[in-house]
């Protein structure tokens, strides 16, 4: 079997295996939701891997290389997702009156703790080299840093649970959960969100260098196949695909998020070991990537993450981008330390760049925009520090 056939057969086997697993679990209690979560995670993993969709990496490309493509993909995903989400929410909650929120939407409390958590998360992204969602799909690429970043994130979650109650009493308990349609209505929320995304896109394009704005056309089959299966997908396509997956997940199961399963595992273990408080004040009443004490093997978010990892591996293997490397001491240190910061930030901020930022902005939550601002600032500070002290990525 030659290399080319292997790069075709292995991904197909993995994808058929995911489809078979989804079909098998669909007959269990709640199985339709579990199967949908698995397949949604697979689709998300493929899109992220083929597009190199990573909040930190895209931000870094713009800051350091004046390449706007990744940031444009993020902004398109935010803008399109706002439209798709609001179509769903306007059916569920036709009149956005106070006291009513769309079911399950990630509309979190806005206050100093959210800003601090987002800033720390941004620092952790810069230190580890990726956001948490990117570390998950990069497991499928054989990244030497990602296992340590995710392990560090587990430690960060544990620390977050241990520090939650004082922070809740000091600030979170009195922080309002602001849903923009309550204040300005659906049309104005959509217009404002799209306007902010357009404004940020103009800034990104203004910062772009000329060599990153040239366009190229694919006119033959070989080039087209290479564009789909090997090269990085175009930003507008990626943004719309991410938005569609986000909207379908919200409609069928719950808003997108990648940290709930990790947080639930840590919470279960920490509670059993009596190292975190038995009562985490108010945590289970807040909107975001919910953590629970695990009583079952399968969970929607766990299967979503499993689908992400396996499908991203299939995509990377097919593109010749599965390149496992032996981790260096620097990989271990920066992955672990960055992961701890991201884990604490994700637990304290009730999610990450997917659960709070992406899903929050889509839902019209002010918390999503606040997370975007402070996370970006933390990433900028972290990148500056990495350059200043010559810390290699």
C-alpha positions as CSV (number, residue, x, y, z in Angstrom):
1,X,0.0,0.0,0.0
2,X,1.6,3.3,-1.1
3,X,1.6,6.5,0.9
4,X,-1.2,8.1,-1.2
5,X,-3.6,5.3,-0.7
6,X,-2.9,5.2,3.0
7,X,-3.6,8.9,3.3
8,X,-7.0,8.2,1.7
9,X,-8.0,4.9,3.4
10,X,-7.1,5.8,7.0
11,X,-9.2,9.0,7.1
12,X,-12.1,7.2,5.5
13,X,-11.9,4.4,8.0
14,X,-12.0,6.9,10.9
15,X,-14.9,8.8,9.5
16,X,-16.9,5.5,8.8
17,X,-16.0,4.5,12.4
18,X,-17.4,7.7,13.8
19,X,-20.6,7.2,11.7
20,X,-20.9,3.7,13.0
21,X,-20.4,4.8,16.6
22,X,-23.0,7.5,16.2
23,X,-25.5,5.0,14.8
24,X,-24.7,2.6,17.6
25,X,-25.3,5.0,20.5
26,X,-28.4,6.6,18.9
27,X,-30.5,3.7,20.3
28,X,-29.4,4.5,23.9
29,X,-31.4,6.7,26.2
30,X,-30.8,10.2,25.0
31,X,-28.9,8.6,22.2
32,X,-30.0,10.9,19.4
33,X,-28.5,13.9,21.3
34,X,-25.3,12.0,21.9
35,X,-25.0,10.9,18.3
36,X,-25.6,14.4,17.1
37,X,-23.0,15.8,19.5
38,X,-20.4,13.2,18.2
39,X,-21.1,14.1,14.6
40,X,-21.1,17.9,15.3
41,X,-17.8,17.5,17.0
42,X,-16.4,15.7,14.0
43,X,-17.6,18.4,11.7
44,X,-16.1,21.1,13.9
45,X,-12.8,19.2,14.2
46,X,-12.5,18.9,10.4
47,X,-13.3,22.6,9.8
48,X,-10.9,23.8,12.5
49,X,-8.1,21.6,11.3
50,X,-8.5,22.3,7.6
51,X,-8.7,26.1,8.3
52,X,-6.1,26.3,11.1
53,X,-8.9,28.1,13.0
54,X,-7.3,29.2,16.3
55,X,-8.1,32.4,18.0
56,X,-4.6,32.9,19.3
57,X,-2.9,31.9,16.0
58,X,-5.1,34.1,13.9
59,X,-4.6,37.1,16.2
60,X,-0.8,36.5,16.2
61,X,-0.8,36.3,12.4
62,X,-2.3,39.7,12.2
63,X,-0.2,41.3,14.9
64,X,3.2,39.8,13.9
65,X,2.8,39.1,10.2
66,X,0.1,41.5,9.1
67,X,-1.9,38.6,7.7
68,X,-5.6,39.3,8.3
69,X,-7.1,36.1,6.8
70,X,-7.5,34.2,10.2
71,X,-9.0,37.2,11.9
72,X,-11.4,37.8,9.0
73,X,-12.5,34.1,9.4
74,X,-13.2,34.7,13.1
75,X,-15.2,37.9,12.4
76,X,-17.2,36.2,9.6
77,X,-18.0,33.4,12.0
78,X,-19.1,35.9,14.7
79,X,-21.2,37.9,12.2
80,X,-22.9,34.9,10.5
81,X,-23.5,33.2,13.8
82,X,-25.3,36.3,15.2
83,X,-27.7,36.1,12.3
84,X,-28.3,32.3,12.5
85,X,-28.7,32.4,16.3
86,X,-31.1,35.2,16.2
87,X,-33.3,33.4,13.7
88,X,-33.6,30.6,16.3
89,X,-34.0,32.8,19.3
90,X,-36.7,35.0,17.8
91,X,-38.7,31.8,17.3
92,X,-38.1,30.6,20.9
93,X,-38.5,34.0,22.6
94,X,-40.5,36.2,20.2
95,X,-40.6,39.2,22.6
96,X,-37.3,39.7,24.6
97,X,-38.8,40.8,27.8
98,X,-36.9,41.0,31.1
99,X,-36.9,37.7,33.0
100,X,-36.9,35.6,29.9
101,X,-33.8,34.2,28.2
102,X,-33.4,31.8,25.3
103,X,-32.9,28.3,26.6
104,X,-29.3,27.2,27.3
105,X,-27.8,30.3,25.6
106,X,-24.4,31.3,27.1
107,X,-25.3,34.6,28.6
108,X,-22.9,35.0,31.5
109,X,-22.4,37.6,34.3
110,X,-20.5,40.7,33.3
111,X,-18.1,42.1,35.9
112,X,-14.4,42.4,37.0
113,X,-14.1,38.6,37.4
114,X,-15.0,38.0,33.8
115,X,-12.5,40.6,32.6
116,X,-9.7,39.1,34.8
117,X,-10.6,35.5,33.7
118,X,-10.5,36.5,30.0
119,X,-7.2,38.4,30.4
120,X,-5.6,35.4,32.2
121,X,-7.0,33.1,29.5
122,X,-5.4,35.3,26.8
123,X,-2.0,35.1,28.6
124,X,-2.3,31.4,28.7
125,X,-3.0,31.2,25.0
126,X,0.1,33.2,24.2
127,X,2.2,31.1,26.4
128,X,1.0,27.8,25.2
129,X,0.8,28.8,21.5
130,X,-2.9,28.0,21.0
131,X,-6.4,28.4,22.5
132,X,-7.9,25.3,24.1
133,X,-10.1,24.4,21.1
134,X,-7.0,24.5,18.9
135,X,-5.1,22.3,21.4
136,X,-7.9,19.7,21.1
137,X,-7.7,19.5,17.3
138,X,-3.9,19.6,17.4
139,X,-3.9,16.4,19.4
140,X,-4.9,14.9,16.0
141,X,-1.9,16.5,14.4
142,X,0.6,15.0,16.9
143,X,1.4,18.4,18.6
144,X,4.1,17.9,21.3
145,X,2.6,20.8,23.3
146,X,-1.1,20.1,23.3
147,X,-1.2,17.1,25.7
148,X,0.6,19.2,28.3
149,X,-1.5,22.3,27.7
150,X,-4.7,20.2,28.2
151,X,-3.2,18.5,31.3
152,X,-2.3,22.0,32.6
153,X,-5.8,23.1,31.9
154,X,-7.1,20.4,34.2
155,X,-4.9,21.7,37.0
156,X,-6.1,25.2,36.2
157,X,-9.7,24.1,36.5
158,X,-8.9,22.5,39.9
159,X,-7.4,25.8,41.1
160,X,-10.5,27.6,39.6
161,X,-12.9,25.5,41.6
162,X,-10.8,26.1,44.8
163,X,-10.9,29.9,44.3
164,X,-14.5,30.2,43.0
165,X,-16.4,30.8,46.2
166,X,-14.4,33.9,47.3
167,X,-14.6,35.4,43.8
168,X,-18.3,34.7,43.7
169,X,-19.0,36.4,47.0
170,X,-16.8,39.4,46.1
171,X,-18.1,40.1,42.6
172,X,-19.8,37.4,40.5
173,X,-22.9,37.3,42.7
174,X,-23.6,41.0,42.0
175,X,-22.6,40.9,38.3
176,X,-25.6,41.2,35.9
177,X,-26.1,38.8,33.0
178,X,-26.7,41.2,30.2
179,X,-28.6,40.0,27.2
180,X,-28.5,42.9,24.6
181,X,-32.0,42.2,23.1
182,X,-33.4,43.0,26.6
183,X,-32.1,46.5,26.2
184,X,-32.2,47.3,22.5
185,X,-34.2,44.6,20.9
186,X,-33.4,42.0,18.3
187,X,-32.9,44.2,15.2
188,X,-30.6,46.6,17.0
189,X,-28.6,43.8,18.5
190,X,-28.1,42.2,15.1
191,X,-27.2,45.6,13.5
192,X,-24.8,46.5,16.4
193,X,-23.1,43.1,16.3
194,X,-22.6,43.2,12.5
195,X,-21.4,46.8,12.7
196,X,-18.8,45.9,15.3
197,X,-17.6,42.9,13.3
198,X,-17.4,45.1,10.1
199,X,-15.5,47.8,12.0
200,X,-13.0,45.2,13.3
201,X,-12.7,43.7,9.8
202,X,-11.8,47.1,8.4
203,X,-9.1,47.5,11.0
204,X,-7.7,44.1,10.3
205,X,-7.6,44.8,6.5
206,X,-5.9,48.2,7.2
207,X,-3.2,46.5,9.2
208,X,-2.7,43.9,6.5
209,X,0.4,43.9,4.3
210,X,0.0,43.8,0.5
211,X,1.5,40.3,0.1
212,X,-1.4,38.9,2.2
213,X,-4.2,40.5,0.3
214,X,-3.4,39.0,-3.2
215,X,-6.0,36.5,-4.4
216,X,-5.4,33.4,-6.5
217,X,-7.8,31.3,-8.5
218,X,-7.9,27.5,-8.8
219,X,-8.8,26.4,-12.4
220,X,-8.0,22.7,-12.6
221,X,-9.1,19.6,-10.7
222,X,-5.8,18.9,-9.1
223,X,-5.6,22.4,-7.7
224,X,-9.2,22.3,-6.5
225,X,-8.6,18.9,-4.7
226,X,-5.4,20.3,-3.1
227,X,-7.3,23.4,-2.0
228,X,-10.0,21.2,-0.2
229,X,-7.8,18.4,1.3
230,X,-4.4,20.0,1.8
231,X,-4.3,23.7,1.8
232,X,-5.8,26.1,4.3
233,X,-9.5,26.9,3.6
234,X,-10.5,30.4,2.7
235,X,-11.6,32.6,5.6
236,X,-15.1,33.5,4.5
237,X,-16.0,29.8,3.9
238,X,-14.6,28.9,7.3
239,X,-16.4,31.6,9.1
240,X,-19.8,30.6,7.6
241,X,-19.1,26.9,8.3
242,X,-18.2,27.6,12.0
243,X,-21.3,29.8,12.3
244,X,-23.6,27.1,10.8
245,X,-22.2,24.4,13.1
246,X,-22.6,26.7,16.1
247,X,-26.3,27.5,15.2
248,X,-27.2,23.8,14.5
249,X,-25.6,22.8,17.8
250,X,-27.6,25.5,19.7
251,X,-30.8,24.4,17.9
252,X,-30.4,20.7,18.6
253,X,-28.4,20.3,21.8
254,X,-26.6,23.2,23.4
255,X,-24.3,26.1,22.5
256,X,-20.8,25.2,21.3
257,X,-18.2,24.7,24.1
258,X,-15.2,22.5,24.5
259,X,-14.4,22.8,28.3
260,X,-17.5,21.3,30.0
261,X,-16.3,17.7,29.8
262,X,-12.8,18.5,31.1
263,X,-14.2,20.7,33.9
264,X,-16.7,18.0,34.9
265,X,-14.0,15.3,35.1
266,X,-11.9,17.6,37.3
267,X,-14.9,18.6,39.4
268,X,-15.9,15.0,39.9
269,X,-12.3,13.9,40.9
270,X,-11.8,17.0,43.1
271,X,-15.0,16.5,44.9
272,X,-14.2,12.8,45.5
273,X,-10.8,13.7,46.8
274,X,-12.3,16.5,49.0
275,X,-9.9,19.1,47.6
276,X,-12.6,21.5,46.3
277,X,-15.6,22.8,48.3
278,X,-18.7,20.6,48.4
279,X,-20.7,23.7,47.5
280,X,-19.6,25.9,44.7
281,X,-21.8,29.0,45.3
282,X,-24.1,29.9,42.5
283,X,-22.0,28.1,39.9
284,X,-24.8,25.7,38.7
285,X,-27.2,28.6,38.2
286,X,-25.0,30.6,35.8
287,X,-25.0,30.3,32.0
288,X,-21.9,29.0,30.3
289,X,-19.9,25.8,29.9
290,X,-21.6,23.9,32.7
291,X,-19.6,21.5,34.9
292,X,-21.3,18.7,36.7
293,X,-20.5,15.7,38.8
294,X,-20.2,12.9,36.3
295,X,-22.4,9.8,36.8
296,X,-22.3,8.5,33.2
297,X,-19.6,7.5,30.8
298,X,-21.1,9.2,27.8
299,X,-22.0,12.9,27.8
300,X,-22.8,15.3,24.9
301,X,-19.8,17.4,25.4
302,X,-17.5,14.5,25.9
303,X,-18.6,12.9,22.6
304,X,-18.3,16.3,20.9
305,X,-14.6,16.5,22.0
306,X,-14.0,12.9,21.0
307,X,-15.4,13.6,17.5
308,X,-13.2,16.7,17.3
309,X,-10.0,14.8,18.1
310,X,-10.7,11.8,15.8
311,X,-12.0,13.8,12.8
312,X,-9.1,16.4,13.1
313,X,-6.7,13.5,13.1
314,X,-8.4,12.1,9.9
315,X,-8.1,15.5,8.3
316,X,-4.5,16.0,9.3
317,X,-3.5,12.5,8.2
318,X,-5.1,12.9,4.8
319,X,-3.4,16.3,4.3
320,X,0.0,14.9,5.3
321,X,-0.1,17.1,8.4
322,X,0.0,14.4,11.1
323,X,3.6,15.0,12.3
324,X,4.1,13.8,15.9
325,X,7.2,15.1,17.6
326,X,9.0,14.3,20.8
327,X,8.3,17.1,23.3
328,X,11.2,19.2,24.5
329,X,11.5,20.5,28.1
330,X,10.4,23.9,26.7
331,X,7.3,22.3,25.2
332,X,6.4,20.8,28.5
333,X,6.9,24.0,30.5
334,X,5.1,26.4,28.2
335,X,2.3,24.0,27.5
336,X,1.7,23.2,31.2
337,X,2.0,26.8,32.4
338,X,-0.1,28.2,29.6
339,X,-2.7,25.4,30.1
340,X,-3.0,26.2,33.8
341,X,-3.7,29.9,33.0
342,X,-6.3,28.9,30.4
343,X,-7.9,26.4,32.7
344,X,-8.3,28.9,35.5
345,X,-9.6,31.5,33.1
346,X,-12.0,29.1,31.5
347,X,-13.4,27.8,34.8
348,X,-13.7,31.3,36.3
349,X,-15.0,32.9,33.1
350,X,-17.5,30.0,32.6
351,X,-16.0,29.0,29.2
352,X,-13.3,29.7,26.7
353,X,-13.0,31.4,23.3
354,X,-15.7,29.0,22.0
355,X,-18.1,28.7,24.9
356,X,-18.0,32.3,26.1
357,X,-16.7,34.3,23.1
358,X,-18.2,32.6,20.1
359,X,-21.4,31.3,21.6
360,X,-21.9,34.3,23.7
361,X,-21.5,36.8,20.9
362,X,-23.8,34.7,18.7
363,X,-26.5,34.8,21.5
364,X,-26.3,38.6,21.9
365,X,-24.6,38.3,25.3
366,X,-22.5,41.2,26.5
367,X,-20.2,38.7,28.2
368,X,-19.0,37.4,24.8
369,X,-17.8,40.9,23.7
370,X,-16.2,41.6,27.1
371,X,-14.4,38.2,26.9
372,X,-13.2,39.2,23.4
373,X,-11.8,42.5,24.5
374,X,-9.9,41.3,27.6
375,X,-8.8,38.0,26.1
376,X,-7.3,39.9,23.1
377,X,-5.5,42.2,25.4
378,X,-4.2,39.3,27.5
379,X,-3.0,37.6,24.3
380,X,-1.3,40.8,23.1
381,X,0.5,41.3,26.4
382,X,1.5,37.6,26.3
383,X,2.9,37.8,22.8
384,X,4.8,41.0,23.6
385,X,6.3,39.3,26.7
386,X,7.2,36.2,24.6
387,X,9.0,38.4,22.1
388,X,10.6,40.7,24.7
389,X,12.2,37.8,26.6
390,X,12.9,35.7,23.4
391,X,10.7,32.8,24.4
392,X,10.4,30.6,21.4
393,X,6.9,29.3,20.4
